[in-house]
């Protein structure tokens, strides 16, 4: 059968996998094939953080044992991940999310060898309120897009000649206020619902579009059809008007979705804290992309130096990324990904 699912053991992909596998079983069809991505020596090098509290393998096995499915693990190594950065950016057509893009590109290429269509759990966080910025006061009160509150650091990445003429903050402020002007607050909205409605609109209009574009382009560059059931417009419209107190049931991210699934999925899956798309923790990746960028920066006439602040990039290289540590996409891009792509979109 040409259909499969991506399974990380997180809530969202587990929901898609559970219902798909149940359907195939009811129809008397072969078991569902599920796929996950991992990296060489990732368990050995994994470092727990607020944004990535645990690795996926335990939860994937848990789901595989309780569904009508057969699991396949795609393991990527550092050289191919770094080498694929260029192909991933060409597929994206603009600077994107560095190794998070190249990983998905390679992952899709491997899955395409056996399957034609995959379902993934993307968009549940946007629609059900799953991101940290829905709960973090510094993001909520930032006065800008909550996943990109480190604007000055990005401005400093530009060549000073360009930075003097292009003010990123002015443009971002314009788009931010323009977007908020489209948000309709209802008379019966509580304060929390009204504020979260604004964040939801921004997240669905901007952040979600970035992830959908990533999934579509990395998939199609590999010939794999990637589908996102959570992005059904009827579900998005319905959930947009659910009061925040219900959406964040018991004060949890995706609280309502967790409550709905409590008798459907294993308790450990339902209670698992959000963990983003898996990325490599192998230090050899950092060394590889550092060398790639160093080779480029050796040529002071390289075109990139007319766009970016060469001295600042060299400082980032010389400090192993500690000169640039605040993430752009909330929890995805920092340090090693900064090397992969100095200027996030």
ZADO-1210 file (C-alpha; in nm, 4 decimals, padded with zeros to 6 digits):
<atoms>
<atom x="00.0000" y="00.0000" z="00.0000" code="UNK" pos="1"/>
<atom x="00.1416" y="00.3440" z="-00.0939" code="UNK" pos="2"/>
<atom x="00.0217" y="00.5181" z="00.2255" code="UNK" pos="3"/>
<atom x="00.2269" y="00.5609" z="00.5438" code="UNK" pos="4"/>
<atom x="00.2605" y="00.7988" z="00.8396" code="UNK" pos="5"/>
<atom x="00.5455" y="00.9858" z="01.0004" code="UNK" pos="6"/>
<atom x="00.5624" y="00.8804" z="01.3662" code="UNK" pos="7"/>
<atom x="00.7707" y="01.0639" z="01.6265" code="UNK" pos="8"/>
<atom x="00.5870" y="00.9324" z="01.9327" code="UNK" pos="9"/>
<atom x="00.4538" y="01.2806" z="02.0018" code="UNK" pos="10"/>
<atom x="00.0851" y="01.3453" z="02.0552" code="UNK" pos="11"/>
<atom x="00.0092" y="01.4728" z="01.7059" code="UNK" pos="12"/>
<atom x="00.1773" y="01.2055" z="01.4936" code="UNK" pos="13"/>
<atom x="00.0479" y="00.9380" z="01.7317" code="UNK" pos="14"/>
<atom x="-00.3111" y="01.0530" z="01.6772" code="UNK" pos="15"/>
<atom x="-00.2715" y="01.0385" z="01.2987" code="UNK" pos="16"/>
<atom x="-00.1048" y="00.6977" z="01.3224" code="UNK" pos="17"/>
<atom x="-00.3672" y="00.5552" z="01.5585" code="UNK" pos="18"/>
<atom x="-00.6679" y="00.6460" z="01.3475" code="UNK" pos="19"/>
<atom x="-00.4995" y="00.5487" z="01.0201" code="UNK" pos="20"/>
<atom x="-00.3912" y="00.2103" z="01.1510" code="UNK" pos="21"/>
<atom x="-00.7354" y="00.1449" z="01.2993" code="UNK" pos="22"/>
<atom x="-00.8962" y="00.2203" z="00.9639" code="UNK" pos="23"/>
<atom x="-00.6657" y="-00.0180" z="00.7774" code="UNK" pos="24"/>
<atom x="-00.7332" y="-00.2914" z="01.0302" code="UNK" pos="25"/>
<atom x="-01.1092" y="-00.2455" z="01.0036" code="UNK" pos="26"/>
<atom x="-01.0858" y="-00.2618" z="00.6248" code="UNK" pos="27"/>
<atom x="-00.8817" y="-00.5836" z="00.6369" code="UNK" pos="28"/>
<atom x="-00.5826" y="-00.4143" z="00.4725" code="UNK" pos="29"/>
<atom x="-00.2130" y="-00.4755" z="00.5519" code="UNK" pos="30"/>
<atom x="-00.0670" y="-00.3044" z="00.8595" code="UNK" pos="31"/>
<atom x="00.0226" y="00.0619" z="00.8413" code="UNK" pos="32"/>
<atom x="00.3879" y="00.1407" z="00.7734" code="UNK" pos="33"/>
<atom x="00.5209" y="00.4149" z="01.0003" code="UNK" pos="34"/>
<atom x="00.8503" y="00.6019" z="00.9639" code="UNK" pos="35"/>
<atom x="01.0696" y="00.8031" z="01.1980" code="UNK" pos="36"/>
<atom x="01.3937" y="00.9924" z="01.1488" code="UNK" pos="37"/>
<atom x="01.6972" y="00.9723" z="01.3753" code="UNK" pos="38"/>
<atom x="02.0661" y="01.0503" z="01.3566" code="UNK" pos="39"/>
<atom x="02.3877" y="00.8577" z="01.4075" code="UNK" pos="40"/>
<atom x="02.4906" y="00.8674" z="01.7759" code="UNK" pos="41"/>
<atom x="02.1980" y="01.0955" z="01.8620" code="UNK" pos="42"/>
<atom x="02.1045" y="00.9090" z="02.1810" code="UNK" pos="43"/>
<atom x="02.4669" y="00.9298" z="02.2918" code="UNK" pos="44"/>
<atom x="02.4826" y="01.3065" z="02.2338" code="UNK" pos="45"/>
<atom x="02.1261" y="01.4064" z="02.3270" code="UNK" pos="46"/>
<atom x="02.1071" y="01.7045" z="02.5627" code="UNK" pos="47"/>
<atom x="01.7794" y="01.7686" z="02.7414" code="UNK" pos="48"/>
<atom x="01.6359" y="02.1218" z="02.7168" code="UNK" pos="49"/>
<atom x="01.3116" y="02.3055" z="02.7919" code="UNK" pos="50"/>
<atom x="01.2210" y="02.2846" z="02.4239" code="UNK" pos="51"/>
<atom x="01.3341" y="01.9254" z="02.3655" code="UNK" pos="52"/>
<atom x="01.2828" y="01.7415" z="02.6957" code="UNK" pos="53"/>
<atom x="01.3284" y="01.3866" z="02.5683" code="UNK" pos="54"/>
<atom x="01.4129" y="01.1835" z="02.2597" code="UNK" pos="55"/>
<atom x="01.1566" y="00.9981" z="02.0534" code="UNK" pos="56"/>
<atom x="01.2614" y="00.6328" z="02.0460" code="UNK" pos="57"/>
<atom x="01.0865" y="00.5143" z="02.3628" code="UNK" pos="58"/>
<atom x="00.7551" y="00.6716" z="02.2612" code="UNK" pos="59"/>
<atom x="00.7771" y="00.5416" z="01.9047" code="UNK" pos="60"/>
<atom x="00.8149" y="00.1860" z="02.0354" code="UNK" pos="61"/>
<atom x="00.5239" y="00.2421" z="02.2720" code="UNK" pos="62"/>
<atom x="00.2990" y="00.3437" z="01.9818" code="UNK" pos="63"/>
<atom x="00.4264" y="00.0663" z="01.7580" code="UNK" pos="64"/>
<atom x="00.3313" y="-00.1906" z="02.0227" code="UNK" pos="65"/>
<atom x="-00.0268" y="-00.0686" z="02.0531" code="UNK" pos="66"/>
<atom x="-00.1204" y="-00.0065" z="01.6895" code="UNK" pos="67"/>
<atom x="-00.1738" y="-00.2163" z="01.3802" code="UNK" pos="68"/>
<atom x="00.1525" y="-00.1039" z="01.2256" code="UNK" pos="69"/>
<atom x="00.5072" y="-00.1832" z="01.1221" code="UNK" pos="70"/>
<atom x="00.7746" y="00.0734" z="01.2037" code="UNK" pos="71"/>
<atom x="01.0793" y="00.1783" z="01.0015" code="UNK" pos="72"/>
<atom x="01.3592" y="00.4035" z="01.1271" code="UNK" pos="73"/>
<atom x="01.5566" y="00.6225" z="00.8891" code="UNK" pos="74"/>
<atom x="01.8974" y="00.7061" z="01.0379" code="UNK" pos="75"/>
<atom x="02.0885" y="00.9989" z="00.8887" code="UNK" pos="76"/>
<atom x="02.4586" y="01.0698" z="00.9306" code="UNK" pos="77"/>
<atom x="02.6404" y="01.4012" z="00.9605" code="UNK" pos="78"/>
<atom x="02.8072" y="01.4182" z="00.6164" code="UNK" pos="79"/>
<atom x="02.4855" y="01.3617" z="00.4217" code="UNK" pos="80"/>
<atom x="02.2912" y="01.6016" z="00.6441" code="UNK" pos="81"/>
<atom x="02.5425" y="01.8803" z="00.5863" code="UNK" pos="82"/>
<atom x="02.5767" y="01.8046" z="00.2164" code="UNK" pos="83"/>
<atom x="02.1983" y="01.8203" z="00.1698" code="UNK" pos="84"/>
<atom x="02.1776" y="02.1781" z="00.3024" code="UNK" pos="85"/>
<atom x="02.2255" y="02.3170" z="-00.0481" code="UNK" pos="86"/>
<atom x="01.9668" y="02.0900" z="-00.2121" code="UNK" pos="87"/>
<atom x="01.7190" y="02.1672" z="00.0643" code="UNK" pos="88"/>
<atom x="01.7602" y="02.5421" z="00.0167" code="UNK" pos="89"/>
<atom x="01.7226" y="02.5048" z="-00.3603" code="UNK" pos="90"/>
<atom x="01.4017" y="02.3087" z="-00.3011" code="UNK" pos="91"/>
<atom x="01.2814" y="02.5742" z="-00.0551" code="UNK" pos="92"/>
<atom x="01.3682" y="02.8480" z="-00.3073" code="UNK" pos="93"/>
<atom x="01.4542" y="03.0850" z="-00.0205" code="UNK" pos="94"/>
<atom x="01.6694" y="03.0532" z="00.2934" code="UNK" pos="95"/>
<atom x="01.4797" y="02.8296" z="00.5317" code="UNK" pos="96"/>
<atom x="01.5407" y="02.6273" z="00.8461" code="UNK" pos="97"/>
<atom x="01.8835" y="02.4778" z="00.7705" code="UNK" pos="98"/>
<atom x="01.9318" y="02.1214" z="00.8993" code="UNK" pos="99"/>
<atom x="01.5637" y="02.0970" z="00.9903" code="UNK" pos="100"/>
<atom x="01.4996" y="02.1317" z="00.6154" code="UNK" pos="101"/>
<atom x="01.7827" y="01.9100" z="00.4923" code="UNK" pos="102"/>
<atom x="01.6836" y="01.6384" z="00.7380" code="UNK" pos="103"/>
<atom x="01.3233" y="01.6338" z="00.6163" code="UNK" pos="104"/>
<atom x="01.4460" y="01.6373" z="00.2567" code="UNK" pos="105"/>
<atom x="01.6613" y="01.3278" z="00.3142" code="UNK" pos="106"/>
<atom x="01.3911" y="01.1630" z="00.5241" code="UNK" pos="107"/>
<atom x="01.1350" y="01.2051" z="00.2457" code="UNK" pos="108"/>
<atom x="01.3810" y="01.0700" z="-00.0111" code="UNK" pos="109"/>
<atom x="01.4220" y="00.7513" z="00.1905" code="UNK" pos="110"/>
<atom x="01.0489" y="00.7050" z="00.2506" code="UNK" pos="111"/>
<atom x="00.9777" y="00.7656" z="-00.1201" code="UNK" pos="112"/>
<atom x="01.1750" y="00.4497" z="-00.2023" code="UNK" pos="113"/>
<atom x="00.8835" y="00.2514" z="-00.0593" code="UNK" pos="114"/>
<atom x="00.5826" y="00.4834" z="-00.0346" code="UNK" pos="115"/>
<atom x="00.4013" y="00.7508" z="-00.2337" code="UNK" pos="116"/>
<atom x="00.1922" y="00.9352" z="00.0260" code="UNK" pos="117"/>
<atom x="00.2558" y="01.0099" z="00.3919" code="UNK" pos="118"/>
<atom x="00.0412" y="01.1658" z="00.6630" code="UNK" pos="119"/>
<atom x="00.2046" y="01.3801" z="00.9306" code="UNK" pos="120"/>
<atom x="00.0913" y="01.5576" z="01.2468" code="UNK" pos="121"/>
<atom x="00.1940" y="01.9088" z="01.1421" code="UNK" pos="122"/>
<atom x="-00.0394" y="02.2013" z="01.2302" code="UNK" pos="123"/>
<atom x="-00.1905" y="02.0608" z="01.5499" code="UNK" pos="124"/>
<atom x="00.0254" y="02.2991" z="01.7550" code="UNK" pos="125"/>
<atom x="-00.1000" y="02.6001" z="01.5631" code="UNK" pos="126"/>
<atom x="-00.4646" y="02.4984" z="01.5732" code="UNK" pos="127"/>
<atom x="-00.4831" y="02.3605" z="01.9290" code="UNK" pos="128"/>
<atom x="-00.2388" y="02.5998" z="02.1000" code="UNK" pos="129"/>
<atom x="00.0693" y="02.3858" z="02.1478" code="UNK" pos="130"/>
<atom x="00.3639" y="02.6220" z="02.1230" code="UNK" pos="131"/>
<atom x="00.5531" y="02.7609" z="02.4235" code="UNK" pos="132"/>
<atom x="00.4778" y="03.1169" z="02.3158" code="UNK" pos="133"/>
<atom x="00.1089" y="03.0657" z="02.3935" code="UNK" pos="134"/>
<atom x="00.2136" y="03.0439" z="02.7596" code="UNK" pos="135"/>
<atom x="00.5341" y="03.2462" z="02.7982" code="UNK" pos="136"/>
<atom x="00.4872" y="03.6006" z="02.9237" code="UNK" pos="137"/>
<atom x="00.8002" y="03.7311" z="02.7499" code="UNK" pos="138"/>
<atom x="00.6597" y="03.6174" z="02.4163" code="UNK" pos="139"/>
<atom x="00.3030" y="03.7331" z="02.4816" code="UNK" pos="140"/>
<atom x="00.4137" y="04.0801" z="02.5848" code="UNK" pos="141"/>
<atom x="00.6881" y="04.1171" z="02.3247" code="UNK" pos="142"/>
<atom x="00.4865" y="04.3398" z="02.0906" code="UNK" pos="143"/>
<atom x="00.6021" y="04.1382" z="01.7918" code="UNK" pos="144"/>
<atom x="00.5694" y="03.7920" z="01.6421" code="UNK" pos="145"/>
<atom x="00.6240" y="03.5738" z="01.9513" code="UNK" pos="146"/>
<atom x="00.8612" y="03.3290" z="01.7818" code="UNK" pos="147"/>
<atom x="01.1027" y="03.6002" z="01.6648" code="UNK" pos="148"/>
<atom x="01.1668" y="03.8257" z="01.9606" code="UNK" pos="149"/>
<atom x="01.5436" y="03.8536" z="01.8987" code="UNK" pos="150"/>
<atom x="01.5205" y="04.1056" z="01.6148" code="UNK" pos="151"/>
<atom x="01.8311" y="04.3092" z="01.6961" code="UNK" pos="152"/>
<atom x="02.0513" y="03.9995" z="01.6670" code="UNK" pos="153"/>
<atom x="01.9194" y="03.9415" z="01.3149" code="UNK" pos="154"/>
<atom x="01.9696" y="04.3047" z="01.2193" code="UNK" pos="155"/>
<atom x="02.3332" y="04.2710" z="01.3237" code="UNK" pos="156"/>
<atom x="02.3780" y="03.9825" z="01.0785" code="UNK" pos="157"/>
<atom x="02.3359" y="04.2210" z="00.7856" code="UNK" pos="158"/>
<atom x="02.6238" y="04.3973" z="00.6203" code="UNK" pos="159"/>
<atom x="02.6404" y="04.7397" z="00.7917" code="UNK" pos="160"/>
<atom x="02.5898" y="04.9175" z="00.4576" code="UNK" pos="161"/>
<atom x="02.2643" y="04.7279" z="00.4103" code="UNK" pos="162"/>
<atom x="02.1644" y="04.7461" z="00.7765" code="UNK" pos="163"/>
<atom x="02.1821" y="05.1260" z="00.7595" code="UNK" pos="164"/>
<atom x="01.9256" y="05.1263" z="00.4793" code="UNK" pos="165"/>
<atom x="01.7058" y="04.8288" z="00.5747" code="UNK" pos="166"/>
<atom x="01.5444" y="04.8358" z="00.9178" code="UNK" pos="167"/>
<atom x="01.4148" y="04.4872" z="00.9890" code="UNK" pos="168"/>
<atom x="01.2226" y="04.5992" z="01.2955" code="UNK" pos="169"/>
<atom x="01.0272" y="04.8611" z="01.1022" code="UNK" pos="170"/>
<atom x="00.9210" y="04.6039" z="00.8449" code="UNK" pos="171"/>
<atom x="00.8364" y="04.3390" z="01.1063" code="UNK" pos="172"/>
<atom x="00.6380" y="04.5950" z="01.3079" code="UNK" pos="173"/>
<atom x="00.4436" y="04.6891" z="00.9947" code="UNK" pos="174"/>
<atom x="00.3540" y="04.3265" z="00.9182" code="UNK" pos="175"/>
<atom x="00.2738" y="04.2546" z="01.2827" code="UNK" pos="176"/>
<atom x="00.0318" y="04.5464" z="01.3171" code="UNK" pos="177"/>
<atom x="-00.1168" y="04.4798" z="00.9755" code="UNK" pos="178"/>
<atom x="-00.1900" y="04.1208" z="01.0788" code="UNK" pos="179"/>
<atom x="-00.3419" y="04.2176" z="01.4134" code="UNK" pos="180"/>
<atom x="-00.5757" y="04.4629" z="01.2379" code="UNK" pos="181"/>
<atom x="-00.7403" y="04.1599" z="01.0751" code="UNK" pos="182"/>
<atom x="-00.8228" y="03.9925" z="01.4075" code="UNK" pos="183"/>
<atom x="-01.1870" y="04.0240" z="01.5098" code="UNK" pos="184"/>
<atom x="-01.2417" y="04.0104" z="01.8855" code="UNK" pos="185"/>
<atom x="-01.5882" y="03.8916" z="01.9866" code="UNK" pos="186"/>
<atom x="-01.7942" y="04.0698" z="02.2514" code="UNK" pos="187"/>
<atom x="-01.8098" y="03.7583" z="02.4681" code="UNK" pos="188"/>
<atom x="-01.4377" y="03.6772" z="02.4455" code="UNK" pos="189"/>
<atom x="-01.2661" y="03.6650" z="02.7814" code="UNK" pos="190"/>
<atom x="-00.9395" y="03.8565" z="02.8147" code="UNK" pos="191"/>
<atom x="-00.7376" y="03.5350" z="02.7758" code="UNK" pos="192"/>
<atom x="-00.9383" y="03.4233" z="02.4738" code="UNK" pos="193"/>
<atom x="-00.9008" y="03.7653" z="02.3079" code="UNK" pos="194"/>
<atom x="-00.5240" y="03.7711" z="02.3634" code="UNK" pos="195"/>
<atom x="-00.4768" y="03.4118" z="02.2533" code="UNK" pos="196"/>
<atom x="-00.6985" y="03.4728" z="01.9516" code="UNK" pos="197"/>
<atom x="-00.4420" y="03.7299" z="01.8377" code="UNK" pos="198"/>
<atom x="-00.1531" y="03.4890" z="01.8907" code="UNK" pos="199"/>
<atom x="-00.3458" y="03.2103" z="01.7166" code="UNK" pos="200"/>
<atom x="-00.4110" y="03.4310" z="01.4160" code="UNK" pos="201"/>
<atom x="-00.0446" y="03.5281" z="01.3908" code="UNK" pos="202"/>
<atom x="00.0669" y="03.1681" z="01.4327" code="UNK" pos="203"/>
<atom x="-00.1711" y="03.0291" z="01.1728" code="UNK" pos="204"/>
<atom x="-00.1151" y="03.3108" z="00.9250" code="UNK" pos="205"/>
<atom x="00.2644" y="03.3159" z="00.9434" code="UNK" pos="206"/>
<atom x="00.4339" y="03.0352" z="01.1338" code="UNK" pos="207"/>
<atom x="00.2065" y="02.7603" z="01.0087" code="UNK" pos="208"/>
<atom x="00.2518" y="02.8757" z="00.6498" code="UNK" pos="209"/>
<atom x="00.6286" y="02.8428" z="00.6898" code="UNK" pos="210"/>
<atom x="00.5971" y="02.4830" z="00.8107" code="UNK" pos="211"/>
<atom x="00.3452" y="02.3900" z="00.5420" code="UNK" pos="212"/>
<atom x="00.5736" y="02.5308" z="00.2756" code="UNK" pos="213"/>
<atom x="00.8653" y="02.3370" z="00.4230" code="UNK" pos="214"/>
<atom x="00.6747" y="02.0076" z="00.4280" code="UNK" pos="215"/>
<atom x="00.5397" y="02.0532" z="00.0763" code="UNK" pos="216"/>
<atom x="00.8675" y="02.1563" z="-00.0803" code="UNK" pos="217"/>
<atom x="01.0862" y="01.8964" z="00.0923" code="UNK" pos="218"/>
<atom x="00.8337" y="01.6279" z="00.0089" code="UNK" pos="219"/>
<atom x="00.7843" y="01.7253" z="-00.3539" code="UNK" pos="220"/>
<atom x="01.1590" y="01.7659" z="-00.4080" code="UNK" pos="221"/>
<atom x="01.1734" y="01.3965" z="-00.3185" code="UNK" pos="222"/>
<atom x="00.8580" y="01.2964" z="-00.5078" code="UNK" pos="223"/>
<atom x="00.6724" y="01.2195" z="-00.1848" code="UNK" pos="224"/>
<atom x="00.3199" y="01.3514" z="-00.1285" code="UNK" pos="225"/>
<atom x="00.3036" y="01.4907" z="00.2262" code="UNK" pos="226"/>
<atom x="-00.0460" y="01.5411" z="00.3689" code="UNK" pos="227"/>
<atom x="-00.1452" y="01.7232" z="00.6901" code="UNK" pos="228"/>
<atom x="-00.4890" y="01.6116" z="00.8186" code="UNK" pos="229"/>
<atom x="-00.4845" y="01.8554" z="01.1118" code="UNK" pos="230"/>
<atom x="-00.4835" y="02.1409" z="00.8620" code="UNK" pos="231"/>
<atom x="-00.8343" y="02.0632" z="00.7401" code="UNK" pos="232"/>
<atom x="-00.9955" y="02.4058" z="00.7081" code="UNK" pos="233"/>
<atom x="-01.3092" y="02.2911" z="00.8921" code="UNK" pos="234"/>
<atom x="-01.1091" y="02.1888" z="01.1974" code="UNK" pos="235"/>
<atom x="-00.9049" y="02.5107" z="01.1837" code="UNK" pos="236"/>
<atom x="-01.2186" y="02.7265" z="01.1643" code="UNK" pos="237"/>
<atom x="-01.3910" y="02.5423" z="01.4460" code="UNK" pos="238"/>
<atom x="-01.0946" y="02.5474" z="01.6839" code="UNK" pos="239"/>
<atom x="-01.0240" y="02.9148" z="01.6201" code="UNK" pos="240"/>
<atom x="-01.3458" y="03.0026" z="01.8026" code="UNK" pos="241"/>
<atom x="-01.3055" y="02.7621" z="02.0952" code="UNK" pos="242"/>
<atom x="-01.2509" y="02.9654" z="02.4160" code="UNK" pos="243"/>
<atom x="-00.8913" y="02.9572" z="02.5361" code="UNK" pos="244"/>
<atom x="-00.9966" y="02.8228" z="02.8760" code="UNK" pos="245"/>
<atom x="-01.1215" y="02.5106" z="02.6968" code="UNK" pos="246"/>
<atom x="-00.8429" y="02.4883" z="02.4399" code="UNK" pos="247"/>
<atom x="-00.5806" y="02.5006" z="02.7170" code="UNK" pos="248"/>
<atom x="-00.7737" y="02.2607" z="02.9399" code="UNK" pos="249"/>
<atom x="-00.6086" y="02.2238" z="03.2826" code="UNK" pos="250"/>
<atom x="-00.3605" y="02.4921" z="03.1797" code="UNK" pos="251"/>
<atom x="-00.1742" y="02.2655" z="02.9379" code="UNK" pos="252"/>
<atom x="-00.0647" y="02.3161" z="02.5834" code="UNK" pos="253"/>
<atom x="-00.3152" y="02.1364" z="02.3585" code="UNK" pos="254"/>
<atom x="-00.5086" y="02.0549" z="02.6751" code="UNK" pos="255"/>
<atom x="-00.8382" y="01.9940" z="02.4953" code="UNK" pos="256"/>
<atom x="-00.6754" y="01.7624" z="02.2425" code="UNK" pos="257"/>
<atom x="-00.5052" y="01.5696" z="02.5222" code="UNK" pos="258"/>
<atom x="-00.8361" y="01.5313" z="02.7049" code="UNK" pos="259"/>
<atom x="-01.0091" y="01.3999" z="02.3923" code="UNK" pos="260"/>
<atom x="-00.7330" y="01.1426" z="02.3424" code="UNK" pos="261"/>
<atom x="-00.7016" y="01.0236" z="02.7037" code="UNK" pos="262"/>
<atom x="-00.8906" y="00.6981" z="02.6407" code="UNK" pos="263"/>
<atom x="-00.7531" y="00.6478" z="02.2894" code="UNK" pos="264"/>
<atom x="-00.3755" y="00.6682" z="02.3274" code="UNK" pos="265"/>
<atom x="-00.1354" y="00.5422" z="02.5975" code="UNK" pos="266"/>
<atom x="-00.1228" y="00.7771" z="02.8957" code="UNK" pos="267"/>
<atom x="00.2489" y="00.8454" z="02.8455" code="UNK" pos="268"/>
<atom x="00.1811" y="00.9680" z="02.4920" code="UNK" pos="269"/>
<atom x="-00.1111" y="01.1861" z="02.5983" code="UNK" pos="270"/>
<atom x="00.0944" y="01.3462" z="02.8781" code="UNK" pos="271"/>
<atom x="00.4184" y="01.3801" z="02.6821" code="UNK" pos="272"/>
<atom x="00.5448" y="01.7370" z="02.6693" code="UNK" pos="273"/>
<atom x="00.5773" y="01.8826" z="02.3222" code="UNK" pos="274"/>
<atom x="00.9037" y="01.7929" z="02.1538" code="UNK" pos="275"/>
<atom x="00.9875" y="01.9523" z="01.8180" code="UNK" pos="276"/>
<atom x="01.0957" y="01.7840" z="01.4960" code="UNK" pos="277"/>
<atom x="01.4046" y="01.5790" z="01.5875" code="UNK" pos="278"/>
<atom x="01.7379" y="01.7333" z="01.5000" code="UNK" pos="279"/>
<atom x="02.0920" y="01.6085" z="01.5283" code="UNK" pos="280"/>
<atom x="02.2829" y="01.6527" z="01.8530" code="UNK" pos="281"/>
<atom x="02.5970" y="01.5008" z="01.7033" code="UNK" pos="282"/>
<atom x="02.8872" y="01.7483" z="01.7442" code="UNK" pos="283"/>
<atom x="03.0312" y="01.6329" z="01.4126" code="UNK" pos="284"/>
<atom x="02.7492" y="01.8183" z="01.2369" code="UNK" pos="285"/>
<atom x="02.8485" y="02.1431" z="01.4046" code="UNK" pos="286"/>
<atom x="03.2083" y="02.0884" z="01.2984" code="UNK" pos="287"/>
<atom x="03.1066" y="02.0050" z="00.9410" code="UNK" pos="288"/>
<atom x="02.8925" y="02.3124" z="00.8811" code="UNK" pos="289"/>
<atom x="03.1425" y="02.5319" z="01.0629" code="UNK" pos="290"/>
<atom x="03.4076" y="02.4181" z="00.8162" code="UNK" pos="291"/>
<atom x="03.1723" y="02.4744" z="00.5227" code="UNK" pos="292"/>
<atom x="03.1036" y="02.8305" z="00.6291" code="UNK" pos="293"/>
<atom x="03.4683" y="02.8944" z="00.7163" code="UNK" pos="294"/>
<atom x="03.5722" y="02.7919" z="00.3648" code="UNK" pos="295"/>
<atom x="03.3265" y="03.0437" z="00.2207" code="UNK" pos="296"/>
<atom x="03.4298" y="03.3232" z="00.4549" code="UNK" pos="297"/>
<atom x="03.7989" y="03.2820" z="00.3678" code="UNK" pos="298"/>
<atom x="03.7211" y="03.4631" z="00.0443" code="UNK" pos="299"/>
<atom x="03.6542" y="03.8235" z="00.1408" code="UNK" pos="300"/>
<atom x="03.5088" y="03.8792" z="-00.2082" code="UNK" pos="301"/>
<atom x="03.2531" y="03.6010" z="-00.1740" code="UNK" pos="302"/>
<atom x="02.9038" y="03.7354" z="-00.2596" code="UNK" pos="303"/>
<atom x="02.7754" y="03.6511" z="00.0883" code="UNK" pos="304"/>
<atom x="03.0019" y="03.9174" z="00.2353" code="UNK" pos="305"/>
<atom x="02.8167" y="04.1888" z="00.0455" code="UNK" pos="306"/>
<atom x="02.4970" y="04.0787" z="00.2180" code="UNK" pos="307"/>
<atom x="02.6118" y="03.9767" z="00.5656" code="UNK" pos="308"/>
<atom x="02.8293" y="04.1234" z="00.8385" code="UNK" pos="309"/>
<atom x="03.1527" y="03.9335" z="00.7783" code="UNK" pos="310"/>
<atom x="03.3117" y="04.0284" z="01.1115" code="UNK" pos="311"/>
<atom x="03.0064" y="03.9089" z="01.3035" code="UNK" pos="312"/>
<atom x="02.9931" y="03.5808" z="01.1107" code="UNK" pos="313"/>
<atom x="03.3600" y="03.5216" z="01.1876" code="UNK" pos="314"/>
<atom x="03.2880" y="03.5939" z="01.5535" code="UNK" pos="315"/>
<atom x="03.0129" y="03.3314" z="01.5484" code="UNK" pos="316"/>
<atom x="03.2538" y="03.0834" z="01.3929" code="UNK" pos="317"/>
<atom x="03.5355" y="03.1586" z="01.6363" code="UNK" pos="318"/>
<atom x="03.3087" y="03.1164" z="01.9415" code="UNK" pos="319"/>
<atom x="03.1418" y="02.7934" z="01.8243" code="UNK" pos="320"/>
<atom x="02.8101" y="02.9738" z="01.8074" code="UNK" pos="321"/>
<atom x="02.8058" y="03.1263" z="02.1537" code="UNK" pos="322"/>
<atom x="02.8010" y="03.4720" z="01.9946" code="UNK" pos="323"/>
<atom x="02.4597" y="03.3885" z="01.8500" code="UNK" pos="324"/>
<atom x="02.2425" y="03.1755" z="02.0751" code="UNK" pos="325"/>
<atom x="01.8880" y="03.3131" z="02.0739" code="UNK" pos="326"/>
<atom x="01.6608" y="03.0967" z="01.8569" code="UNK" pos="327"/>
<atom x="01.4658" y="03.2410" z="01.5677" code="UNK" pos="328"/>
<atom x="01.1843" y="02.9911" z="01.5441" code="UNK" pos="329"/>
<atom x="01.1157" y="02.9742" z="01.9154" code="UNK" pos="330"/>
<atom x="01.2701" y="02.6351" z="01.9754" code="UNK" pos="331"/>
<atom x="01.4203" y="02.5153" z="01.6502" code="UNK" pos="332"/>
<atom x="01.7027" y="02.7344" z="01.5329" code="UNK" pos="333"/>
<atom x="02.0098" y="02.8127" z="01.7389" code="UNK" pos="334"/>
<atom x="02.3834" y="02.7414" z="01.7310" code="UNK" pos="335"/>
<atom x="02.4380" y="02.4533" z="01.4879" code="UNK" pos="336"/>
<atom x="02.1520" y="02.5617" z="01.2647" code="UNK" pos="337"/>
<atom x="02.2877" y="02.9129" z="01.2672" code="UNK" pos="338"/>
<atom x="02.5974" y="02.7795" z="01.0960" code="UNK" pos="339"/>
<atom x="02.3885" y="02.5944" z="00.8448" code="UNK" pos="340"/>
<atom x="02.2068" y="02.9134" z="00.7507" code="UNK" pos="341"/>
<atom x="02.3200" y="03.2492" z="00.8886" code="UNK" pos="342"/>
<atom x="02.0101" y="03.4398" z="00.7846" code="UNK" pos="343"/>
<atom x="01.6791" y="03.2648" z="00.8678" code="UNK" pos="344"/>
<atom x="01.3725" y="03.3664" z="00.6714" code="UNK" pos="345"/>
</atoms>
